[in-house]
Amino acid sequence: ALGAAIAFSTSGILLKPLLDAGWSPAAAVAVRVALGGLVLAPAALIALRGSLRPVLQSWRLVLGYGLIAVAGTQVLYFAAIQRLPIAVALLVQYSAPVMIAVLGWATRRVPVRPVVVGGVVLSTAGLVLVIGADGLDGVGGLDTAGIALALAAAVCLAGYYLLSALPTPGLPPLALVSSGLVVGAIATVGIGLTGVLPLTVSTDPVELGGATLSWWEPMLVVALVATAAAYSLSIAGSRLLGSRIASFAGLTEVVSAVILAWLLLGEQPDARQLVGGACIIAGVVLVRLERTTATAAENRQAGTTRAGLSSPSRSRRVPGP
């Protein structure tokens, strides 16, 4: 999950020169996810043993992953930042972990433990510190449609973590990621063709880190690292850790972006951002500790139940007089 967050964090730095050169966000996203899906296709076919039947049998999950986890999250976020400051849109979008925690409480009727509340508070406070609250000035004048789009992006991001954590018997994770990325690319192009977001590209050279590059060089790195590798690592992390832990670990994407900007662009983080990063990590640790404690308690309870059922004093009938 941390590796996925770091990989995802490289996309902004690499895509920014393309956007400055005339690429529209929808076009950049469409090419990014299409290339990522195609890069993973050979490995996905090997995992599928050349048969597309598992993909077709799980078409609902593939469609949901492509529309919600890939296209929905990115397109809605880019639509939101057209109406809102980026800091505000990003902060609203990363309320997804809180949505997952609330959803878990609402569906399972399990009381929210204080340690989870502490993790939510710490992670949210850390995210505010890392991003900066400058964009929050004058919240009363923010665009209502922009807030709605950012909230919709947060819902899609929560759906991404939940879908990534679902078991898929017979469907290898790489096949889900590859097919979902292709579906996401088709959906993004479709949305662009409706005119909601423009689809414009440019073949002009781009400047990155003082070097002049062809347009396809940063796009290729984004497709390989920030898309193919990032989505694959993310879905693997969600299945190992669960949707709640993976969503909180995803918050480190912001911290990673700050560090990469410092190393590659010379933008040194200040003390506030460093404190924010520590708060995010502390929040992840708290949620992880809660999950570990709950799992251990369940294991102890299950062990006690099994021991009781197999106890001779309970299983042996007492003979009558």
TIMIFI-141085 format. One record per residue (C-alpha): x, y, z; residue in three letters. Coordinates in steps of 0.5 Angstrom, whole numbers, padded with zeros to 4 digits, always signed. Example, Ala and Ser with C-alpha at 12.3 -4.5 7.8 and 13.67 -1.06 7.14 Angstrom:
BEGIN
+0025-0009+0016Ala;+0027-0002+0014Ser;
END
This chain:
BEGIN
+0000+0000+0000Ala;+0006+0005+0002Leu;+0009+0003-0005Gly;+0003+0004-0009Ala;+0002+0011-0005Ala;+0009+0013-0007Ile;+0008+0011-0014Ala;+0002+0015-0015Phe;+0005+0021-0012Ser;+0010+0021-0018Thr;+0004+0022-0023Ser;+0003+0030-0021Gly;+0010+0032-0022Ile;+0011+0028-0029Leu;+0004+0030-0032Leu;+0005+0037-0030Lys;+0009+0039-0036Pro;+0005+0036-0041Leu;-0001+0040-0038Leu;+0003+0046-0039Asp;+0004+0044-0046Ala;-0003+0044-0048Gly;-0005+0037-0045Trp;-0012+0037-0042Ser;-0013+0033-0036Pro;-0018+0028-0039Ala;-0014+0027-0045Ala;-0008+0026-0040Ala;-0012+0021-0036Val;-0014+0017-0042Ala;-0007+0016-0045Val;-0004+0014-0038Arg;-0009+0009-0036Val;-0010+0006-0043Ala;-0002+0005-0043Leu;-0002+0002-0036Gly;-0008-0003-0038Gly;-0004-0005-0044Leu;+0003-0006-0041Val;+0000-0010-0036Leu;-0004-0014-0041Ala;+0001-0019-0043Pro;+0002-0021-0035Ala;-0005-0021-0034Ala;-0006-0026-0040Leu;-0001-0031-0037Ile;-0004-0030-0030Ala;-0011-0032-0034Leu;-0008-0038-0038Arg;-0010-0035-0044Gly;-0017-0035-0043Ser;-0022-0029-0042Leu;-0027-0033-0039Arg;-0026-0030-0031Pro;-0026-0023-0034Val;-0033-0024-0037Leu;-0035-0028-0031Gln;-0033-0022-0027Ser;-0036-0017-0031Trp;-0039-0013-0026Arg;-0033-0012-0022Leu;-0029-0010-0028Val;-0034-0005-0030Leu;-0035-0002-0023Gly;-0027-0002-0022Tyr;-0026+0001-0029Gly;-0032+0006-0028Leu;-0031+0008-0020Ile;-0024+0006-0018Ala;-0021+0009-0025Val;-0025+0014-0029Ala;-0029+0016-0023Gly;-0024+0018-0018Thr;-0020+0022-0023Gln;-0025+0025-0028Val;-0029+0028-0022Leu;-0023+0030-0018Tyr;-0020+0034-0025Phe;-0027+0037-0026Ala;-0027+0039-0018Ala;-0021+0043-0019Ile;-0023+0047-0025Gln;-0028+0050-0019Arg;-0024+0049-0013Leu;-0017+0051-0010Pro;-0013+0044-0011Ile;-0012+0044-0003Ala;-0019+0044-0002Val;-0021+0039-0007Ala;-0016+0034-0005Leu;-0017+0035+0002Leu;-0025+0034+0001Val;-0023+0028-0003Gln;-0018+0025+0002Tyr;-0024+0024+0007Ser;-0025+0017+0004Ala;-0022+0014+0010Pro;-0027+0017+0014Val;-0033+0015+0009Met;-0030+0008+0010Ile;-0030+0008+0017Ala;-0037+0011+0018Val;-0040+0006+0013Leu;-0037+0000+0017Gly;-0040+0002+0023Trp;-0047+0003+0019Ala;-0047-0003+0016Thr;-0044-0008+0021Arg;-0047-0004+0027Arg;-0040-0004+0031Val;-0039+0002+0035Pro;-0033+0006+0033Val;-0027+0005+0038Arg;-0023+0011+0041Pro;-0017+0009+0038Val;-0020+0009+0031Val;-0023+0016+0032Val;-0016+0018+0034Gly;-0013+0015+0028Gly;-0018+0019+0024Val;-0017+0026+0027Val;-0009+0025+0027Leu;-0009+0023+0019Ser;-0014+0029+0018Thr;-0010+0034+0022Ala;-0004+0032+0018Gly;-0007+0032+0012Leu;-0009+0039+0013Val;-0002+0041+0015Leu;+0002+0038+0009Val;-0003+0041+0004Ile;-0004+0047+0008Gly;-0010+0051+0010Ala;-0009+0057+0005Asp;-0014+0054+0000Gly;-0019+0054+0006Leu;-0020+0062+0007Asp;-0027+0064+0005Gly;-0030+0057+0005Val;-0037+0060+0005Gly;-0035+0063-0002Gly;-0033+0056-0005Leu;-0037+0053-0011Asp;-0043+0049-0009Thr;-0042+0044-0015Ala;-0034+0044-0014Gly;-0036+0041-0007Ile;-0041+0036-0010Ala;-0036+0034-0015Leu;-0030+0033-0010Ala;-0035+0029-0005Leu;-0037+0025-0011Ala;-0029+0024-0012Ala;-0028+0022-0005Ala;-0034+0017-0006Val;-0031+0014-0012Cys;-0024+0014-0008Leu;-0027+0010-0002Ala;-0030+0005-0007Gly;-0024+0004-0010Tyr;-0021+0002-0004Tyr;-0027-0003-0002Leu;-0027-0006-0009Leu;-0019-0007-0009Ser;-0021-0011-0002Ala;-0026-0016-0005Leu;-0024-0023-0006Pro;-0024-0025-0014Thr;-0024-0032-0014Pro;-0022-0034-0021Gly;-0020-0027-0023Leu;-0012-0026-0022Pro;-0011-0019-0019Pro;-0007-0017-0025Leu;-0013-0019-0030Ala;-0017-0014-0026Leu;-0013-0008-0026Val;-0011-0009-0033Ser;-0018-0010-0035Ser;-0021-0004-0031Gly;-0015+0001-0033Leu;-0018-0001-0040Val;-0025+0000-0038Val;-0023+0007-0035Gly;-0019+0009-0041Ala;-0026+0008-0045Ile;-0030+0011-0040Ala;-0026+0017-0039Thr;-0025+0018-0047Val;-0033+0018-0047Gly;-0034+0023-0042Ile;-0029+0027-0046Gly;-0033+0027-0052Leu;-0039+0029-0049Thr;-0036+0036-0048Gly;-0036+0035-0040Val;-0028+0035-0040Leu;-0024+0037-0046Pro;-0020+0032-0050Leu;-0014+0036-0053Thr;-0006+0033-0054Val;+0000+0036-0056Ser;+0007+0034-0059Thr;+0011+0039-0056Asp;+0017+0038-0052Pro;+0016+0039-0045Val;+0021+0041-0039Glu;+0022+0037-0033Leu;+0028+0038-0028Gly;+0032+0043-0033Gly;+0032+0038-0038Ala;+0028+0038-0045Thr;+0024+0031-0046Leu;+0019+0029-0052Ser;+0012+0028-0049Trp;+0012+0021-0049Trp;+0018+0020-0044Glu;+0014+0023-0038Pro;+0008+0019-0040Met;+0011+0013-0041Leu;+0014+0013-0034Val;+0007+0015-0031Val;+0004+0009-0035Ala;+0009+0004-0032Leu;+0010+0007-0025Val;+0004+0011-0023Ala;-0001+0007-0027Thr;+0001+0000-0028Ala;+0006-0001-0022Ala;+0001+0003-0017Ala;-0005+0000-0019Tyr;-0002-0007-0018Ser;+0001-0005-0011Leu;-0005-0002-0009Ser;-0010-0008-0010Ile;-0005-0012-0007Ala;-0004-0008-0001Gly;-0012-0007+0000Ser;-0013-0015+0000Arg;-0007-0016+0005Leu;-0009-0010+0010Leu;-0016-0009+0008Gly;-0020-0003+0005Ser;-0019+0001+0012Arg;-0012+0000+0013Ile;-0010+0001+0005Ala;-0014+0008+0005Ser;-0011+0011+0011Phe;-0004+0008+0008Ala;-0006+0012+0002Gly;-0006+0018+0005Leu;+0002+0018+0005Thr;+0001+0019-0002Glu;+0001+0027+0000Val;+0007+0026+0004Val;+0011+0022-0002Ser;+0009+0028-0007Ala;+0012+0033-0002Val;+0019+0029-0001Ile;+0019+0028-0009Leu;+0018+0035-0010Ala;+0024+0037-0005Trp;+0028+0032-0008Leu;+0027+0033-0016Leu;+0024+0040-0016Leu;+0028+0043-0010Gly;+0022+0045-0006Glu;+0024+0044+0001Gln;+0018+0042+0006Pro;+0017+0046+0012Asp;+0017+0044+0019Ala;+0009+0045+0019Arg;+0009+0039+0013Gln;+0014+0035+0017Leu;+0009+0035+0023Val;+0003+0034+0018Gly;+0007+0027+0015Gly;+0008+0025+0022Ala;+0001+0026+0024Cys;-0001+0022+0018Ile;+0003+0016+0020Ile;+0001+0016+0027Ala;-0006+0016+0025Gly;-0004+0010+0020Val;-0001+0006+0026Val;-0007+0007+0031Leu;-0012+0004+0026Val;-0007-0001+0025Arg;-0006-0003+0032Leu;-0014-0003+0033Glu;-0015-0008+0027Arg;-0009-0012+0030Thr;-0012-0012+0037Thr;-0019-0014+0035Ala;-0017-0019+0031Thr;-0013-0022+0037Ala;-0019-0022+0041Ala;-0023-0025+0036Glu;-0018-0031+0035Asn;-0018-0031+0043Arg;-0025-0032+0043Gln;-0026-0037+0037Ala;-0020-0041+0041Gly;-0024-0041+0047Thr;-0030-0043+0044Thr;-0027-0049+0040Arg;-0024-0051+0047Ala;-0030-0051+0051Gly;-0034-0055+0045Leu;-0028-0060+0046Ser;-0028-0060+0053Ser;-0029-0067+0056Pro;-0033-0064+0062Ser;-0038-0061+0057Arg;-0038-0067+0052Ser;-0038-0073+0056Arg;-0045-0075+0059Arg;-0046-0076+0066Val;-0048-0083+0068Pro;-0055-0084+0072Gly;-0055-0087+0078Pro;
END
